[in-house]
Amino acid sequence: MNDTLQKVLIIGLIWPEPNATAAGLRTLQIIQFFKEQGYHITFGSASAKTPFSTSTEELGIDAVPITLNHDSFDEFLIELKPQIVVFDRFLTEEHFGWRVAEKLPHTIRIIDTQDLHSLRKGREKAFREGIAFTSNYWLRQEVTKRELASIFRSDLSLIISNFEVDWLQKHTPVDPYLLCYLPFILKDKEEDSMDMENSFEERSDFVFLGNGKHAPNIDAIEYLKRSIWPLILKKLPQARLHIYGAYL
């Protein structure tokens, strides 16, 4: 490979599943962004592929299986010499970030947080404990300390929502320059395709979309069925509810 070529290594906890998870779609969008900037892209993961995993060959990128806690990853890094390494969440940075920092100290390290996992996990824990979720509660959680440590270790963290950017700036000492607000990347034609042909009055029924591996989605479905849907049926007895998602 040409050593002068700008290279990005994206490390995923799993192989991208853009047709099954929002996280997979997000990773695919980041891949497309770097391709448009002319980077050569290598994607690596220590996990096994699933039937939902996208074809890296069709994406036109290199796919490399990597191994946790093994010197072979160090050798792979030294040979590839990427200018940028992107971790698809803080867990991936925990596994591999220290090796990148040690072997390639001048390489830019970026976390795509996808969503703040500590915020989601903290809310879930508070809900199951039957207590109010607060910023102080969140800061006390071990997962919060780990995720913040990953953000501090990295050169940049991509944040998918303005709420999360504001939350971090309000409740932590994270410098704004470490954060980059980057929502889902939609092209103009993709936004146009989302326009509805039928008016609101011409449409009917209800749709819920959610991945079955995502605990908040399962909780939302149960709450929808138990508490919300009976109220809707009283007003709209002919309405139907359609629930779609992978791993359901």
C-alpha positions in Angstrom: 0.0 0.0 0.0 1.2 3.5 -0.8 2.6 5.0 2.4 1.7 8.5 1.3 -2.0 7.6 1.1 -4.1 9.0 3.9 -5.5 6.1 5.9 -8.2 5.6 8.5 -8.6 2.6 10.7 -12.1 2.2 12.1 -12.3 -0.3 15.0 -15.8 -1.7 15.7 -17.0 -3.6 18.7 -19.0 -5.6 16.1 -19.1 -5.5 12.3 -21.5 -2.9 11.0 -25.1 -3.9 10.7 -26.7 -0.9 9.0 -30.0 -2.7 8.2 -30.4 -3.9 11.8 -29.1 -1.2 14.1 -28.9 2.6 14.1 -25.3 2.2 15.3 -24.5 0.2 12.2 -26.1 2.9 10.0 -24.1 5.5 11.8 -20.8 3.6 11.2 -21.7 3.2 7.6 -22.2 7.0 7.3 -18.8 7.7 8.8 -17.2 5.2 6.4 -18.8 7.0 3.5 -17.7 10.4 4.8 -14.0 9.3 4.9 -14.3 7.7 1.5 -15.6 11.0 0.1 -12.5 12.8 1.6 -10.2 10.4 -0.3 -9.1 8.2 2.6 -8.2 4.6 2.3 -10.3 2.8 4.9 -9.6 -0.3 6.9 -12.3 -1.7 9.3 -11.3 -4.1 12.1 -13.2 -6.0 14.7 -12.6 -8.8 17.1 -16.2 -10.0 16.9 -17.6 -12.7 14.6 -19.8 -11.6 11.7 -23.6 -12.1 11.9 -26.2 -12.5 9.1 -26.9 -8.8 9.5 -23.3 -7.7 9.0 -22.8 -5.6 5.9 -20.4 -6.6 3.1 -17.2 -4.7 3.4 -16.3 -5.7 -0.1 -19.3 -3.9 -1.5 -18.3 -0.9 0.5 -14.9 -0.9 -1.1 -12.9 -1.0 2.2 -10.5 -3.5 3.7 -11.8 -5.7 6.5 -9.3 -7.1 9.0 -10.1 -9.4 11.9 -8.2 -8.3 15.0 -7.6 -10.0 18.3 -8.0 -8.6 21.8 -5.0 -8.4 24.1 -2.6 -9.7 21.5 0.7 -8.4 20.1 -0.5 -9.1 16.6 -2.6 -6.0 16.8 0.5 -3.9 17.5 2.2 -5.4 14.5 -0.9 -4.7 12.4 -0.9 -1.0 13.5 2.8 -0.5 12.8 2.4 -2.0 9.3 -0.8 0.0 8.4 0.3 3.3 10.0 -3.1 5.1 9.9 -3.3 8.8 10.3 -6.6 8.5 12.1 -8.1 5.7 14.2 -11.9 5.8 14.9 -13.4 3.7 17.8 -17.1 3.0 17.3 -17.8 3.5 21.1 -15.9 4.0 24.3 -15.7 0.2 24.9 -13.7 -0.2 21.8 -11.4 2.6 22.9 -10.8 0.9 26.2 -9.8 -2.3 24.4 -7.5 -0.8 21.8 -6.9 2.9 22.4 -3.9 2.4 24.7 -2.1 0.2 22.1 -2.7 2.9 19.4 -1.3 5.6 21.8 1.7 3.5 22.6 2.6 2.3 19.1 1.4 5.4 17.0 1.5 8.4 19.4 1.0 10.9 16.6 -2.1 9.2 15.2 -5.4 11.0 15.8 -7.7 9.0 18.0 -11.5 9.7 17.6 -14.4 8.1 19.5 -17.8 8.0 17.8 -19.8 7.7 21.0 -22.9 6.8 19.0 -24.8 7.8 22.1 -23.5 8.3 25.6 -23.6 4.8 26.8 -23.2 5.9 30.4 -26.3 8.2 30.1 -28.4 5.3 28.8 -27.1 2.8 31.3 -27.5 5.2 34.1 -31.1 6.0 33.3 -31.8 2.3 33.0 -30.2 1.5 36.3 -32.1 4.3 38.1 -35.4 3.2 36.5 -34.9 -0.4 37.7 -34.0 0.8 41.1 -37.1 3.0 41.2 -35.2 6.2 41.9 -35.0 9.6 40.2 -32.2 9.9 37.6 -30.0 13.0 38.3 -26.6 14.2 37.1 -25.0 13.3 40.5 -26.4 9.8 40.2 -24.9 9.6 36.7 -21.5 10.8 37.8 -21.3 8.2 40.6 -21.7 5.3 38.1 -18.7 3.2 37.2 -19.7 3.2 33.5 -19.7 7.0 33.6 -16.2 7.2 34.9 -15.0 4.8 32.2 -16.7 6.6 29.4 -15.4 10.0 30.5 -11.9 8.6 30.9 -12.1 7.5 27.2 -13.2 10.9 26.1 -10.3 12.6 28.0 -7.8 10.1 26.5 -9.0 10.7 22.9 -8.3 13.7 20.6 -12.0 14.1 19.6 -15.4 12.6 20.5 -18.3 12.6 18.0 -21.6 13.3 19.8 -24.8 12.5 18.1 -27.2 14.9 19.9 -27.1 18.5 21.1 -28.6 17.3 24.4 -25.5 15.1 25.0 -23.1 17.9 24.1 -24.9 20.3 26.6 -25.1 17.5 29.2 -21.3 16.9 29.1 -20.5 20.7 29.1 -22.9 21.3 32.0 -22.0 18.4 34.3 -18.3 17.5 33.5 -15.0 19.4 33.0 -14.7 18.1 29.4 -13.3 20.9 27.2 -15.6 21.9 24.3 -12.8 21.3 21.8 -12.8 17.6 22.6 -16.4 17.4 21.5 -17.8 17.5 17.9 -21.6 17.5 17.4 -22.3 15.2 14.5 -25.9 14.0 14.0 -26.9 11.3 11.5 -25.5 12.3 8.1 -28.2 12.6 5.5 -27.8 13.6 1.9 -30.3 15.9 0.3 -31.8 13.1 -1.8 -32.2 11.0 1.4 -34.1 13.8 3.1 -36.3 14.2 0.0 -37.1 10.5 0.0 -38.5 10.9 3.5 -41.2 13.3 2.4 -44.6 11.7 2.7 -46.8 11.4 -0.5 -50.0 11.2 1.5 -51.2 13.9 3.8 -51.5 13.3 7.6 -55.3 12.9 7.2 -54.8 10.2 4.5 -52.5 8.1 6.6 -53.5 5.5 9.3 -52.1 3.2 12.0 -49.0 3.5 14.1 -45.4 2.2 13.7 -42.7 1.5 16.3 -39.1 0.9 15.1 -36.5 -0.5 17.5 -33.8 -3.1 17.7 -34.6 -6.0 20.1 -31.1 -6.0 21.6 -31.6 -2.5 22.9 -33.0 -2.7 26.4 -34.8 0.7 26.3 -36.6 -0.4 23.2 -38.0 -3.5 24.8 -39.1 -1.5 27.8 -40.7 1.1 25.5 -42.6 -1.7 23.7 -43.9 -3.1 27.0 -44.9 0.3 28.2 -46.6 1.1 24.9 -48.6 -2.1 25.0 -49.5 -1.8 28.7 -50.2 1.9 29.2 -50.4 3.9 26.0 -52.0 1.7 23.4 -55.2 1.1 25.4 -55.7 4.8 25.5 -55.2 5.2 21.8 -57.6 2.4 21.0 -60.3 4.2 23.0 -60.0 7.2 20.7 -59.2 5.2 17.5 -60.7 1.7 17.8 -59.8 0.8 14.2 -56.1 1.7 14.6 -53.4 -1.0 14.3 -49.9 -1.0 15.8 -46.9 -2.3 13.7 -43.7 -3.1 15.5 -40.5 -3.6 13.4 -36.9 -4.3 14.2 -34.1 -6.7 14.1 -33.6 -9.2 16.9 -37.2 -9.0 18.0 
